[in-house]
Amino acid sequence: MLKPGCLLYSMRCIFYLSLSFIAAASVAAFSFGCVESPKKAGESRPKVRSSVPPETAVWIEGGRYTRGAARPGEADREYPAHQVELDGFYMDTTEVSNAQYSKFAQATGYKTLAERPVDWDELKKQLPPGTPKPADSLLAPGSLVFDPPEEIQSLKNHMQWWTWKTGADRFHPEGPESRITYKTDHPVVHVAYEDAAAYCRWKGGRLPTEAEWEYAARGGLEGKRFVWGETDPVKEPGLANIWQGDFPSRNDTLDGYSGTAPVGSYPANGYGLYDMAGNVWEWCSDYYHTEYYGTLVNARGCFNPEGPARSYDPREPYARNKRVIKGGSYLCHESYCENYRPSAREAGAEDTGMPHLGFRCVYDVEMNR
């Protein structure tokens, strides 16, 4: 069943969401992103030039695990479950914070997509031919913010609680009137895919693959529904930063926060990683394709998979630039967007920064172990 509250539409296409599209997908164009022997594992992945991992990261020993949903009742895109084997890697213990990202931006002069005017020539490539150009005011720097109305007509129309705000960016996550002065230890948000990838390159790393992210999130627990085991976080609100109450009108904040929480506020998983469930969604490097998992079932081996060759999301068939996002966020609710599970996977357009979407980096350090 489609859960529209989980959709992360491209902020560059937000003005055209009233249009409905029909398109056909071709599974034949898939690239498995897998190799058939450990000897070849990781050959297509560039290695970090540094021989020392950053202090922010912990070593994740490589191994084999079952990726995807291990029980019935989850979203179709999480099936079928399949075996994956990975090389080891280092991963940041927390999501990248506002303070960390600011150091990068100050050192390089980098500006995120939300801080730049919208590129209409790039945007129209994602839209049906003949779509008219919007007013220049709608192409000014900005982003989407969560702003639910007092009355909700239907949960099927997620556009009721998303509002475009000029001036919304990583400095002003709720709009130009907001600040991050007292949120330097919160995860940086309103970062598009290229913004996240640029930071990781600067740190000598990269964004994790979907397989790496899920493997790390499980923390050594095979087949469990949550990163900590089977305990329902609704009944134990101290486990993760998610939505409690009635979405989207009332958040009871039983976990202590109505929005983002400082990174590392909740218990770590078995690998010493924090916030692998809730708080903010996290970018992965794989293209998103709804049917990708189905192409891997008959593969003779799946070592270091890096995703399909292109993206496809039937909910936005014209958008060909979507990446996998994982982990769920503070806006996820059990009745609406229960994506704070390690097998859960969603699509995020590369040019989209959102107030509940962040990232962390991984590192391929060459060293004798």
C-alpha positions in Angstrom: 0.0 0.0 0.0 1.3 3.4 -1.0 2.2 5.6 2.0 2.3 9.1 0.6 3.7 10.6 3.8 6.9 8.8 3.0 7.4 10.3 -0.5 10.2 12.7 -0.8 9.4 14.6 -4.0 12.0 16.7 -5.7 11.8 20.2 -4.4 12.5 21.4 -8.0 9.3 19.7 -9.2 7.1 20.6 -6.3 5.1 23.2 -8.3 3.9 20.4 -10.7 2.8 17.7 -8.3 -0.9 18.2 -9.3 0.0 16.7 -12.7 -0.5 13.0 -13.1 2.0 10.9 -15.2 1.9 7.5 -16.9 5.1 5.8 -17.9 6.4 2.3 -18.4 9.5 0.9 -16.7 12.0 -1.5 -18.3 13.7 -3.9 -15.9 15.9 -5.0 -18.8 18.2 -2.0 -18.3 19.2 -3.2 -14.8 22.8 -3.6 -13.8 23.0 -5.9 -10.9 25.7 -4.0 -9.2 27.1 -7.3 -7.9 30.1 -9.3 -8.7 30.4 -13.1 -8.4 33.5 -13.6 -6.3 35.1 -11.9 -3.3 38.3 -11.5 -5.3 36.5 -8.9 -7.5 34.6 -7.3 -4.6 35.0 -3.5 -4.5 37.0 -3.2 -7.8 34.7 -0.5 -9.1 34.8 1.5 -5.9 37.6 4.0 -5.6 39.6 3.7 -2.4 40.3 6.6 0.0 43.7 8.1 -0.4 44.2 8.5 3.4 45.7 5.7 5.4 44.1 6.8 8.7 40.3 6.8 9.3 38.7 9.9 10.8 38.0 10.0 14.6 34.3 10.2 13.8 34.2 6.7 12.4 34.2 3.1 13.6 35.3 -0.1 11.8 32.5 -2.3 10.4 33.9 -5.8 9.8 32.8 -7.2 6.5 30.5 -10.2 6.2 27.4 -11.7 4.8 23.8 -10.9 5.8 20.2 -11.0 4.5 19.1 -7.7 3.0 15.5 -6.8 2.8 12.3 -7.6 4.8 12.5 -11.0 6.6 8.8 -11.1 7.4 5.5 -10.4 5.7 3.6 -7.2 5.9 6.3 -4.7 5.0 6.4 -2.5 1.8 6.7 -4.3 -1.5 10.0 -2.6 -2.4 11.7 -4.4 0.5 11.2 -7.8 -1.1 12.5 -10.3 -1.9 15.1 -10.7 0.9 18.5 -11.8 -0.5 22.0 -12.6 0.6 24.7 -9.9 0.3 28.4 -10.0 1.1 30.5 -6.9 1.9 34.0 -5.9 2.4 34.7 -4.1 5.7 34.5 -0.3 5.9 34.6 2.6 8.4 31.4 4.5 9.1 30.7 7.7 10.9 29.1 6.9 14.3 26.6 9.8 13.9 24.9 11.8 11.3 26.9 14.8 10.1 26.1 17.7 12.3 25.5 21.4 11.5 28.9 22.2 13.1 30.7 19.6 11.1 29.1 20.7 7.8 29.8 24.4 8.6 33.5 23.6 8.9 33.4 22.1 5.4 31.5 25.1 3.9 33.8 27.6 5.6 36.9 25.8 4.4 35.7 25.4 0.8 33.2 28.2 0.2 30.6 25.5 -0.7 26.9 26.5 -1.1 24.2 23.9 -0.9 21.5 23.6 -3.6 19.0 25.2 -1.3 21.2 28.2 -1.1 21.3 28.6 -4.9 18.6 29.7 -7.4 16.7 26.8 -9.0 18.2 25.9 -12.4 15.1 25.8 -14.7 17.1 24.2 -17.6 17.9 21.3 -15.3 14.4 21.1 -13.7 12.5 20.9 -16.9 14.3 17.7 -17.9 12.4 15.9 -15.1 9.0 17.2 -16.2 6.6 16.4 -19.1 7.5 18.1 -22.4 5.9 21.5 -22.7 5.6 22.2 -19.0 5.6 26.0 -18.6 8.3 27.8 -16.7 7.1 29.0 -13.2 7.4 32.5 -12.0 11.0 33.7 -11.2 9.9 34.1 -7.5 9.4 30.3 -7.4 12.9 29.7 -8.6 14.6 31.7 -5.9 16.7 29.8 -3.4 14.6 27.9 -0.9 13.3 24.5 0.2 10.3 22.6 1.5 9.4 22.8 5.2 6.9 20.8 7.3 3.9 23.0 8.0 0.7 21.0 8.7 -2.7 22.8 8.6 -5.1 22.8 11.6 -7.4 20.4 9.7 -6.3 17.5 7.5 -8.7 16.4 4.8 -7.0 13.1 4.0 -3.6 11.5 4.7 -3.5 10.6 1.0 -2.6 14.2 0.1 0.8 14.8 1.7 1.0 18.2 0.0 -1.2 19.5 2.8 1.7 19.6 5.2 4.6 20.5 2.9 5.2 24.2 2.1 7.8 25.8 -0.1 9.6 28.6 1.6 12.1 30.9 0.0 15.1 31.2 2.2 14.7 27.8 3.9 18.1 26.1 3.9 20.6 24.4 6.3 21.0 27.7 8.2 17.2 28.2 8.4 15.6 24.7 8.6 12.1 25.9 9.2 12.3 29.0 7.0 14.1 32.3 7.0 12.9 33.2 10.5 14.5 30.1 12.0 18.1 29.7 13.1 20.5 26.9 14.0 22.4 28.9 16.7 21.5 26.4 19.4 21.4 23.4 17.1 25.0 23.1 16.1 25.0 19.5 17.3 21.8 18.6 15.4 22.1 16.8 12.0 22.6 19.1 9.1 19.4 19.1 6.9 18.3 20.6 3.6 21.3 19.0 2.0 20.8 17.5 -1.5 22.6 14.4 -2.7 25.5 16.4 -4.3 25.8 18.5 -1.1 26.2 15.3 1.0 28.6 13.7 -1.5 30.7 16.9 -1.6 31.2 16.8 2.2 32.2 13.1 2.2 34.7 13.7 -0.6 36.2 16.5 1.5 36.5 14.2 4.4 38.2 11.5 2.3 35.2 9.3 2.2 31.9 8.7 0.3 28.3 8.0 0.9 27.4 4.5 1.9 25.8 2.0 -0.5 22.4 0.8 0.5 23.8 -2.6 1.3 26.5 -1.1 3.5 24.0 1.2 5.3 21.5 -1.7 6.1 24.3 -4.0 7.2 25.7 -1.4 9.5 22.3 -0.4 10.8 21.5 -4.0 11.8 24.5 -4.0 14.1 25.0 -7.7 13.9 21.3 -8.6 14.5 20.1 -10.8 11.7 16.4 -10.7 10.8 15.3 -8.3 13.5 12.6 -5.8 12.7 14.5 -2.9 14.3 18.1 -2.0 14.8 17.9 -2.7 18.5 15.8 -5.9 18.2 12.0 -6.4 18.4 11.0 -3.8 21.0 8.3 -1.5 19.7 9.7 2.1 19.8 6.2 3.4 20.3 6.0 1.6 23.6 9.6 2.5 24.4 10.0 6.1 23.2 13.6 6.4 24.4 14.9 4.2 21.6 14.6 6.7 18.6 13.4 10.1 17.5 10.1 9.4 15.7 6.5 10.8 15.7 4.3 10.0 18.7 0.7 11.0 18.7 -1.6 11.7 15.7 0.3 12.4 12.5 0.6 15.1 11.3 -1.5 17.2 13.6 -0.2 16.3 17.1 3.2 15.2 18.2 3.3 14.2 21.9 7.2 14.3 21.8 7.5 11.4 24.2 11.0 10.9 22.9 11.9 14.4 23.9 12.0 16.2 20.5 9.4 17.5 18.1 12.0 18.0 15.4 15.6 16.9 15.0 17.5 15.8 18.1 21.2 16.3 18.7 23.2 13.5 17.0 23.9 10.6 19.3 20.9 11.3 21.7 19.6 7.7 21.6 21.3 4.4 22.4 23.8 3.1 19.9 23.4 -0.2 18.0 25.7 -3.2 18.2 28.3 -1.6 16.1 28.4 1.7 18.1 26.4 3.6 15.5 23.8 6.2 16.6 20.5 7.2 15.0 20.3 4.5 12.4 16.6 4.7 13.1 14.7 7.9 13.2 15.9 11.5 13.6 16.6 12.1 9.9 16.6 10.1 6.7 20.1 9.4 5.3 21.4 9.5 1.8 22.8 6.3 0.2 24.8 6.2 -3.1 22.6 3.7 -4.9 20.0 4.7 -7.5 16.5 3.9 -6.4 14.5 1.4 -8.4 11.3 -0.2 -7.1 12.0 -3.6 -8.6 15.7 -3.8 -8.0 15.7 -6.5 -5.3 13.9 -8.8 -7.6 16.8 -8.8 -10.1 19.2 -10.1 -7.4 17.4 -13.3 -6.3 19.0 -15.5 -9.0 22.4 -13.9 -9.0 25.1 -16.5 -8.2 26.8 -14.0 -5.8 26.2 -10.5 -4.6 29.4 -8.9 -3.3 29.5 -5.2 -2.6 26.3 -4.4 -4.6 26.2 -0.7 -5.8 22.6 -0.6 -7.0 20.9 -0.5 -10.5 22.2 1.4 -13.5 19.4 3.9 -13.4 16.5 4.9 -11.1 12.8 4.4 -11.5 10.0 5.4 -9.2 6.5 4.7 -10.5 5.1 7.5 -8.3 7.2 10.0 -10.3 8.1 8.3 -13.6 9.6 11.4 -15.2 12.2 11.7 -12.4 15.3 9.7 -13.3 17.6 11.0 -10.6 16.5 9.3 -7.4 18.7 7.8 -4.8 18.0 5.4 -2.0 17.4 7.0 1.5 17.3 4.9 4.7 16.5 5.1 8.4 13.3 7.1 8.6 12.9 10.4 10.5 11.3 12.3 13.3 8.2 12.5 11.0 7.7 8.8 10.8 4.6 7.4 12.6 3.6 3.8 13.0 0.3 4.3 11.2 1.7 6.2 8.3 5.4 6.0 7.6 6.9 3.2 9.7 10.2 3.4 8.0 12.5 3.5 11.0 13.3 -0.2 10.2 16.6 -1.3 8.7 14.9 -3.0 5.7 12.8 0.1 4.9 13.9 1.9 1.8 12.6 5.1 0.1 13.5 7.3 -2.8 14.9 10.8 -2.7 15.5 13.0 -5.7 19.2 14.0 -6.0 18.3 17.7 -6.1 16.1 17.6 -3.0 17.0 18.8 0.4 14.4 18.4 3.2 14.2 19.3 6.9 14.2 15.6 7.8 17.0 14.4 5.5 20.7 14.2 6.3 23.6 11.8 5.9 26.8 10.2 7.2 29.9 9.0 5.5 31.9 5.8 5.0 35.6 5.3 4.4 37.6 2.7 2.4 40.9 2.8 4.3 43.7 0.8 2.8 45.5 -0.9 5.6 46.9 -4.3 6.8 44.6 -5.8 9.3 
